[in-house]
Amino acid sequence: MDTEAVTTSSLDETRPLRKNRNFTLLWGGQAISQLGTAVAVLAFPLLVLAMSGSAVQAGALGTVQAVIRVAFQLPAGVFADRWNRKRVMQICDAARAGLFLVLALAVLLDRAPLAAIFVIASAAAVLDVLFSAAEKSIVSQLVPKEQLSEAFATNEARTYGASLAGPPLGGLLYGLGRSIPFLFDVLSYVLSFLAVSFIRKPVSPHEEEKSKTSMREDVMEGLRYVWGSPFLRAVIFLAAPINFALSAVQFSIIMILTDAGHSSQVVGITQGCIAVGGLIGAFLAARIQKLLPFHRLIIITLILLLVLLAGSALLSGEIIMVLPVTLGLFLAPAVNSALFGKIATVTAERIQGRVISVVVLSAMAAASLAPIIAGLVVEMSGGVQAMGTALVATAASLLAAIVCRRTLKTV
């Protein structure tokens, strides 16, 4: 036995996460990449609106991207399990950098037809899903099992930070020139590509595990695996309604504050303020997880959300209605990171991409319906009733957590 190798491995597993070179490279690259993506989230609709003058077409672009992300979620999980995950991430980064460079140059030369913008945005959405599935699956190969929850918690902080800083930066860069946000995106993907390239850990399937089955068979294996696991079934029953609720709340707040006469600038600031709660909670997620077992953390979080969302509904029309929602998101990163940490711990490495994709799909599909349903309720009955739909969904998630508490406790 190679004593030196064993000692080195032991040291790797006990070192603090911040000293894990491979994970730090992944985290840093994605911090920049997600910031670039958040910049584009604002720049794309502004560009379409400026070129077409149509708010409907600007909104349609976001809808198309959302539909693509849902549709490609399961195939992305298959690819993450079949292929070298590091290579998948590199290809996606290189392709996205190329797409946005073409777009930036076309905009700069005033030769960017609306159809081309939709095509590039759609292709980028496909690559985003492929990259995300590989990135989430690769974490368990870079981090020891006992540090997985902490690793996903730092990823939550990264995501909330990007969502907080990206839109204001996107607005600033767009004000300097329509092509500037997309050039920034190019830079972010190049830097992400370089960071991923320096990761040293083996991140490809074992030769004997490389799939020789069809895409459909691989997708069905992932679905059967999730449905056959009491823990993962419970997760889906919890995740779908609460993600619907949070999406419905944020959309309803935009509608309510706009109808109350608040300016678009004020509404934009309130959306940023909502992310602050999640960002602070992400930094404290690891400590919160040590204080509360997973099943209790979920139930307490859902009870607090139910109370706080009710408080937000009572304050309907006032700017302060965002405060309860901000407080409600404080525990969300601790729940999310603990959840993905447990999935990565209890799921075989060869199928992690598909399992994570199924869970994410269930959450995304429900959340994608929220703006449409909330919008209909706002139009027919009013903003308070739209907030009520979120309360009902939160209560459903809480009920599922209580019913499934023994299952959640055993994992």
Buried (B, 14 or more C-beta within 10 A) or exposed (E): EEEEEEEEEEEBEEEEBEEBBBBBBBBBBBBBBBBBBBBBBBBBBBBBBEBBEEEEBBBBBBEBBBEBBBBBBBBBBBBBBBBBBBEBBBBBBBBBBEBBBBBBBBBBEEEBEBEBBBEBBBBBBBBBBBBBBBBBBBBBBBBBEEBBBBBBBBBBBBBBBBBBBBBBBBBEBBEEEBBBBBBBBBBBBBBBBBBBEEBEBEBBBEEEEEBEEEEEEBBBBBBEBBEEBBBBBBBBBBBBBBBBBBBBBBBBBBBBBBEBEBEEEEBBBBBBBBBBBBBBBBBBBBEBBEEBEBBBBBBBBBBBBBBBBBBBBEBBBBBEBBBBBBBBBBBBBBBBBBBBBBBBEEBEBBBBBBBBBBBBBBBBBBBBBBBEBBBEBBEEEBBBBBBBBBBEBBBBBBBBBBEBBEBBEEB
